[in-house]
Amino acid sequence: MSYQDNPGAHIQRNVPPAIQAAALALLAGVLSACGGDDTRPPVESPGSDKQVSTKVLETGADALQSRAPLNELNTYLDGFHFYSGTQASQMEAHHYCSILNEEVIQCVIYDGNVKDAHLMGVEYIISAKLFEGLPAQEKAYWHSHSHEVTSGQLIAPGIPQAAEHALMSKLVNTYGKTWHTWHTDKDRRLPLGVPQLMMGFTADGQADPQMVKDRDASMGVDSEQKRESRKDITPQPVLPGANAWMQGKVIQIPDPTGAALHHHPATPAQSEEGGTNSRSSAP
């Protein structure tokens, strides 16, 4: 698990220096763990190859410019989203997150985990305490994470199981607000149209089994094994106002350009139906 505060603060001051050094070395190994096998983006962007001059500029910027906010994006989560109002349109989402404090996390979302992956959205994650204090209308934009965690579908690739388990224990009672701005899952080679609100799964049978299976194979993980290992993580009841689509309240931005997908209101009955990968035809 990755923490943004000083790692040394987690080690008691009365621990001998040699033990402290060993603990910090172990923590450094956890923080630098690999991020899982490569997942390629579903589309390639149009445009000519980078010129030498562009590469030189990039090299200079990399050496000279500060990227403090980006350096804090050190927690990698992989899970699944669907378009609010169209549960059948689902996709894998690679989250690179910064833990601002114990109650707020911010993530950028990519369609892959390789250097030419596309930035397709953002997710803001807050604690149950902060969610409970939101205005009633605002709560409808947010989804719970309890099922994503307990189902084993949300993973933190590359870190030891104990660290992942600790991270999931922190995430299980949080809430996310997610917007996708580039719909590469629908073969959009450019970020066309308007942002779309995304939701997370709340029950078994909603996620496309093949999509989960393909992700597991790519990452070298087993979601069902993770489900078993997380049985001791007990989520609190989902707070009223979250997952508004389950009560038939679907929020989505109309797109005057016609580039966005057509959405159909989701009903509670849909929550028991299996979905399909968003790259498959939706009903």
C-alpha positions in Angstrom: 0.0 0.0 0.0 1.2 3.5 -0.8 1.1 6.3 1.7 1.7 9.9 1.1 2.8 10.9 4.5 6.3 10.4 5.8 6.9 6.6 5.8 9.1 7.0 8.9 6.1 8.3 10.9 4.8 4.7 10.8 7.8 3.4 12.8 7.9 3.9 16.5 10.6 6.2 17.7 11.9 3.8 20.3 12.6 1.1 17.7 16.4 0.5 17.3 17.9 2.3 14.2 18.9 -1.0 12.6 15.3 -2.2 12.8 14.0 1.1 11.5 16.3 0.9 8.5 15.2 -2.6 7.7 11.5 -1.6 7.9 12.0 1.4 5.7 13.8 -0.7 3.1 10.9 -3.2 3.1 8.5 -0.3 2.7 10.5 1.1 -0.1 10.3 -2.3 -1.8 6.5 -2.2 -1.4 6.2 1.3 -2.9 8.3 0.4 -5.9 6.6 -2.9 -6.6 5.7 -3.5 -10.2 2.3 -2.4 -11.5 1.1 -5.6 -13.2 1.4 -6.8 -16.8 0.9 -4.5 -19.7 -2.5 -3.6 -20.9 -2.6 -1.9 -24.3 -5.2 0.8 -25.0 -8.0 -0.2 -27.4 -7.4 2.5 -30.0 -4.4 4.4 -31.4 -4.6 8.2 -31.7 -4.3 9.8 -35.1 -1.3 11.9 -35.8 2.3 11.7 -37.2 5.2 10.3 -35.2 7.1 12.5 -32.8 9.9 14.5 -34.4 13.4 14.5 -33.1 12.9 18.2 -31.9 9.9 17.2 -29.9 11.7 14.4 -28.2 14.6 16.7 -27.4 12.1 19.2 -25.8 10.6 16.3 -23.8 14.0 15.2 -22.6 14.8 18.8 -21.5 11.5 19.2 -19.7 11.9 15.9 -18.0 15.3 16.9 -16.6 14.5 20.5 -15.7 10.8 20.8 -14.8 9.1 19.9 -11.5 6.2 17.5 -11.5 5.3 17.5 -7.8 1.6 16.7 -8.3 2.4 13.9 -10.7 5.0 12.4 -8.4 2.2 11.9 -5.8 0.2 9.6 -8.2 1.8 6.6 -6.7 -1.1 4.3 -5.9 -2.3 2.1 -8.8 -5.8 0.6 -8.8 -7.5 -1.4 -11.5 -11.2 -1.9 -11.7 -14.3 -1.5 -13.8 -16.8 1.3 -14.6 -20.1 1.5 -16.5 -21.9 4.5 -18.0 -24.6 5.9 -15.7 -27.8 4.8 -17.4 -26.3 2.1 -19.5 -25.0 -0.7 -17.3 -24.3 -2.9 -20.4 -21.5 -0.5 -21.5 -18.6 -1.5 -19.2 -14.9 -1.1 -19.4 -11.7 -1.7 -17.4 -10.2 1.5 -15.8 -6.6 2.0 -14.7 -6.5 4.5 -11.8 -3.3 6.3 -10.8 -4.1 7.9 -7.5 -2.8 10.4 -5.0 -3.9 10.0 -1.3 -4.3 13.6 -0.2 -5.3 12.6 3.3 -7.2 9.8 5.1 -10.5 11.0 3.6 -9.8 12.3 0.1 -8.1 10.5 -2.8 -7.8 11.8 -6.4 -7.2 9.6 -9.4 -6.5 10.0 -13.1 -7.9 7.2 -15.2 -6.2 5.6 -18.2 -7.4 3.0 -20.7 -4.2 1.0 -20.2 -1.0 0.9 -18.2 1.6 1.5 -20.9 3.3 4.8 -21.7 1.0 5.6 -24.7 -2.3 4.8 -22.8 -5.0 7.5 -23.1 -6.1 9.7 -20.2 -9.8 8.9 -20.2 -11.1 10.5 -17.0 -10.8 11.3 -13.4 -12.2 9.9 -10.1 -12.5 11.6 -6.7 -12.8 9.3 -3.7 -14.0 10.4 -0.3 -14.8 8.9 3.0 -18.2 7.9 4.3 -18.1 10.8 6.7 -17.5 13.3 3.9 -20.1 11.7 1.7 -22.7 11.8 4.4 -22.3 15.6 4.6 -22.9 16.2 0.9 -26.1 17.9 -0.2 -28.8 15.4 -1.3 -28.6 16.3 -4.9 -24.8 16.0 -5.0 -24.9 12.5 -3.6 -26.6 11.2 -6.8 -23.3 11.7 -8.7 -21.4 9.3 -6.4 -21.1 5.5 -6.3 -20.1 3.1 -3.5 -17.0 0.9 -3.5 -18.1 -1.8 -1.1 -19.0 -4.4 -3.7 -16.0 -3.6 -5.9 -13.8 -4.4 -2.9 -15.6 -7.5 -1.5 -16.1 -9.0 -5.0 -12.3 -9.0 -5.6 -12.8 -7.0 -8.8 -10.9 -3.9 -7.5 -7.2 -4.7 -7.3 -3.9 -2.9 -6.6 -1.6 -4.7 -9.1 2.0 -5.4 -8.1 2.0 -4.9 -4.3 2.1 -7.7 -1.7 -1.2 -9.2 -0.7 -1.0 -7.9 2.8 -0.5 -4.4 1.6 -3.4 -4.7 -0.9 -5.6 -6.1 1.8 -4.9 -3.1 4.0 -5.6 -0.7 1.2 -8.9 -2.4 0.3 -9.9 -2.2 4.0 -9.5 1.6 3.7 -11.4 1.8 0.4 -14.4 -0.5 1.2 -16.4 2.3 2.8 -15.5 5.1 0.4 -17.5 6.7 -2.4 -16.3 7.8 -5.9 -17.4 10.4 -8.3 -16.1 9.5 -11.8 -16.2 11.3 -15.1 -14.9 9.9 -18.4 -13.8 12.4 -21.0 -12.4 10.1 -23.7 -14.4 7.1 -24.7 -11.8 4.9 -26.2 -13.9 1.9 -25.1 -16.2 2.9 -27.9 -13.4 3.2 -30.4 -13.2 7.0 -30.1 -9.8 7.8 -31.4 -10.2 11.4 -30.1 -11.9 12.8 -27.0 -15.2 13.7 -28.8 -18.4 15.0 -27.2 -19.0 15.8 -23.5 -17.9 14.0 -20.3 -20.0 11.1 -19.1 -20.8 10.2 -15.5 -19.6 6.7 -14.6 -20.8 4.3 -11.9 -19.5 1.1 -10.2 -21.0 -2.3 -9.8 -23.1 -3.0 -6.7 -23.9 -6.7 -6.9 -22.8 -10.0 -8.4 -24.0 -10.7 -12.0 -23.6 -7.1 -13.2 -20.0 -7.2 -14.6 -19.4 -9.0 -17.8 -17.7 -12.2 -16.7 -15.5 -12.3 -19.8 -14.3 -8.8 -19.2 -13.3 -9.7 -15.7 -11.7 -13.0 -16.9 -9.7 -11.1 -19.5 -8.4 -8.6 -17.0 -7.5 -11.3 -14.5 -5.5 -13.2 -17.2 -3.8 -10.0 -18.3 -2.8 -9.0 -14.7 -2.1 -12.6 -13.5 -4.7 -12.4 -10.7 -7.8 -14.3 -9.7 -10.7 -12.2 -8.6 -12.4 -15.1 -7.0 -9.4 -15.8 -4.8 -9.2 -12.2 -3.9 -12.9 -12.3 -2.9 -12.1 -15.2 -0.6 -9.2 -13.4 0.9 -11.3 -10.4 1.7 -14.1 -12.1 3.5 -12.8 -10.5 6.7 -13.4 -7.1 5.3 -16.9 -6.1 6.4 -18.4 -3.1 4.7 -20.7 -0.7 6.4 -24.2 -0.3 4.9 -24.2 1.9 1.8 -25.3 5.4 2.8 -28.6 6.8 1.3 -28.1 8.8 -1.9 -25.3 6.8 -3.4 -25.8 4.6 -6.5 -28.8 6.7 -7.5 -29.3 4.7 -10.7 -30.5 1.8 -8.6 -33.5 4.0 -7.7 -34.1 5.0 -11.3 -32.4 8.3 -11.0 -29.9 8.5 -13.9 -27.7 11.6 -14.3 -26.0 12.2 -17.6 -24.9 15.2 -19.6 -26.8 15.6 -22.8 -24.4 16.0 -25.8 -25.6 18.5 -28.4 -22.8 17.3 -30.8 -24.3 13.8 -30.9 -20.9 12.3 -30.2 -21.8 10.8 -26.9 -23.5 7.4 -26.4 -27.2 7.1 -26.1 -28.2 6.1 -22.6 -31.3 4.3 -21.3 -32.5 4.7 -17.7 -31.3 1.9 -15.5 -33.9 0.3 -13.2 -33.3 -1.7 -10.0 -34.1 -4.9 -12.0 -31.0 -4.2 -14.2 -28.8 -4.6 -11.2 -29.4 -8.3 -11.2 -28.6 -8.8 -14.9 -25.2 -9.5 -16.4 -23.5 -6.8 -18.4 -21.4 -6.9 -21.5 -18.1 -5.4 -22.3 -18.6 -1.9 -23.7 -16.8 -3.0 -26.8 -19.6 -5.4 -27.4 -23.0 -4.3 -28.8 -25.2 -3.1 -26.1 -28.9 -4.1 -26.1 
